[in-house]
Amino acid sequence: MTTDAHTHNPARGLAAGVVFLAMLLAAFSLWTAIPLTWVYIASKVSHTQFPSGGPYAVVIVGIVASVLVVAWLIGRLNHLYIRITGTNRLGPIRPTWLRSMRDTGPVQGSVTVVEAVLMSSVMLAALALTVWFFLLAGSPLPNQ
């Protein structure tokens, strides 16, 4: 349950927004920065274009360890969000003029903050991959 102090305080709203953005950036890094960073690190470890298993092991162990750390961080940020707002659920986004007087009760079937963050990060990663593939990657065909 949320109290009036949690829902109507602008400073709490700003803090909750900052925590939500930090969670979104951490979740987005799961699909972008973490894999790319570990592939880059493995490319610096390898001294040949045909490496043995060492650089691959660096990538696998590094990605798994980094994902575990970021998942722990997202969990901690979720607890902070709950302390700030008093809930882990996102309310329905509805304009004020459409709100009913009965909209004060608990919302059934709403998504949690972590669900919204992870869904948003997947959609952002898919958008980034699409933009890269169609606009930035260039043609794989040789120029003749």
C-alpha positions as CSV (number, residue, x, y, z in Angstrom):
1,M,0.0,0.0,0.0
2,T,1.2,3.5,-0.7
3,T,0.7,6.4,1.5
4,D,0.1,10.0,0.5
5,A,3.6,10.9,1.5
6,H,4.9,8.4,-1.0
7,T,2.7,9.3,-3.9
8,H,2.6,13.1,-3.7
9,N,6.1,14.1,-2.8
10,P,8.0,15.5,-5.8
11,A,11.4,14.7,-4.3
12,R,10.4,11.1,-3.9
13,G,9.1,11.0,-7.4
14,L,12.4,12.3,-8.8
15,A,14.4,9.9,-6.7
16,A,12.2,7.0,-7.9
17,G,12.7,8.1,-11.5
18,V,16.5,8.2,-11.0
19,V,16.5,4.7,-9.5
20,F,14.2,3.4,-12.3
21,L,16.6,4.9,-14.9
22,A,19.6,3.3,-13.2
23,M,17.8,0.0,-13.2
24,L,17.0,0.4,-16.9
25,L,20.6,1.2,-17.8
26,A,21.9,-1.7,-15.8
27,A,19.4,-4.1,-17.5
28,F,20.3,-2.6,-20.9
29,S,23.9,-3.4,-20.2
30,L,23.0,-7.0,-19.9
31,W,22.3,-7.1,-23.6
32,T,24.9,-4.6,-24.9
33,A,27.8,-3.4,-22.8
34,I,28.6,-6.6,-20.9
35,P,28.9,-9.0,-24.0
36,L,30.7,-6.4,-26.1
37,T,33.2,-5.6,-23.3
38,W,34.1,-9.2,-22.7
39,V,34.5,-10.0,-26.4
40,Y,36.8,-6.9,-26.6
41,I,38.8,-8.1,-23.6
42,A,39.1,-11.6,-25.1
43,S,40.3,-10.1,-28.4
44,K,43.1,-8.4,-26.5
45,V,44.0,-11.6,-24.7
46,S,44.2,-13.6,-27.9
47,H,47.4,-13.2,-29.9
48,T,46.1,-14.9,-33.1
49,Q,43.0,-14.8,-35.3
50,F,42.5,-18.5,-34.5
51,P,42.5,-18.7,-30.8
52,S,42.3,-21.8,-28.6
53,G,39.8,-22.2,-25.8
54,G,41.3,-19.5,-23.5
55,P,39.7,-16.4,-25.0
56,Y,36.4,-18.2,-25.2
57,A,36.6,-19.2,-21.6
58,V,37.4,-15.6,-20.7
59,V,34.2,-14.5,-22.5
60,I,31.9,-17.1,-21.0
61,V,33.2,-16.7,-17.4
62,G,33.3,-12.9,-17.7
63,I,29.8,-12.6,-19.0
64,V,28.3,-15.0,-16.4
65,A,30.1,-13.2,-13.6
66,S,29.1,-9.8,-14.9
67,V,25.5,-10.8,-15.3
68,L,25.4,-12.1,-11.8
69,V,26.8,-8.8,-10.4
70,V,24.4,-6.7,-12.5
71,A,21.4,-8.9,-11.5
72,W,22.4,-8.4,-7.8
73,L,22.7,-4.6,-8.5
74,I,19.2,-4.5,-10.1
75,G,17.8,-6.3,-7.0
76,R,19.4,-3.8,-4.7
77,L,18.0,-0.9,-6.8
78,N,14.6,-2.6,-6.7
79,H,14.7,-2.6,-2.9
80,L,15.7,1.0,-2.9
81,Y,12.8,1.8,-5.2
82,I,10.5,0.0,-2.8
83,R,11.8,2.0,0.1
84,I,11.3,5.3,-1.8
85,T,7.8,4.6,-3.2
86,G,6.4,2.0,-0.8
87,T,5.5,-0.4,-3.6
88,N,7.2,-2.5,-6.2
89,R,4.3,-2.2,-8.7
90,L,3.9,0.4,-11.4
91,G,0.5,2.0,-11.3
92,P,-1.6,2.4,-14.4
93,I,-0.6,5.3,-16.5
94,R,-3.8,7.1,-16.9
95,P,-4.4,10.8,-17.4
96,T,-5.9,12.6,-14.4
97,W,-9.1,13.5,-16.2
98,L,-9.8,9.8,-16.9
99,R,-9.3,8.7,-13.3
100,S,-12.3,7.6,-11.3
101,M,-12.8,8.3,-7.7
102,R,-12.6,4.5,-7.2
103,D,-9.0,4.3,-8.6
104,T,-7.5,4.6,-5.1
105,G,-7.5,0.9,-4.3
106,P,-4.7,-1.6,-5.1
107,V,-4.2,-2.2,-8.7
108,Q,-4.7,-5.8,-9.7
109,G,-2.6,-7.3,-12.5
110,S,-0.1,-4.4,-12.8
111,V,3.5,-5.1,-13.6
112,T,6.4,-4.9,-11.1
113,V,9.2,-2.4,-11.6
114,V,11.7,-5.2,-12.3
115,E,9.4,-6.6,-15.0
116,A,9.0,-3.2,-16.6
117,V,12.7,-2.6,-16.5
118,L,13.7,-5.9,-18.1
119,M,11.0,-5.7,-20.8
120,S,12.1,-2.2,-21.6
121,S,15.7,-3.2,-21.8
122,V,15.0,-6.1,-24.2
123,M,13.0,-3.8,-26.4
124,L,15.8,-1.1,-26.3
125,A,18.4,-3.8,-27.1
126,A,16.3,-5.1,-30.0
127,L,15.9,-1.5,-31.3
128,A,19.7,-1.0,-31.0
129,L,20.4,-4.2,-32.9
130,T,17.9,-3.3,-35.6
131,V,19.4,0.2,-36.1
132,W,22.9,-1.2,-36.1
133,F,22.0,-4.0,-38.6
134,F,20.2,-1.9,-41.1
135,L,21.9,1.5,-40.8
136,L,25.4,1.1,-39.4
137,A,26.8,-2.4,-40.2
138,G,27.2,-1.9,-43.9
139,S,27.0,-4.6,-46.5
140,P,28.8,-8.0,-45.9
141,L,29.3,-8.3,-49.7
142,P,32.7,-7.3,-51.1
143,N,32.9,-4.2,-53.1
144,Q,33.9,-4.8,-56.7
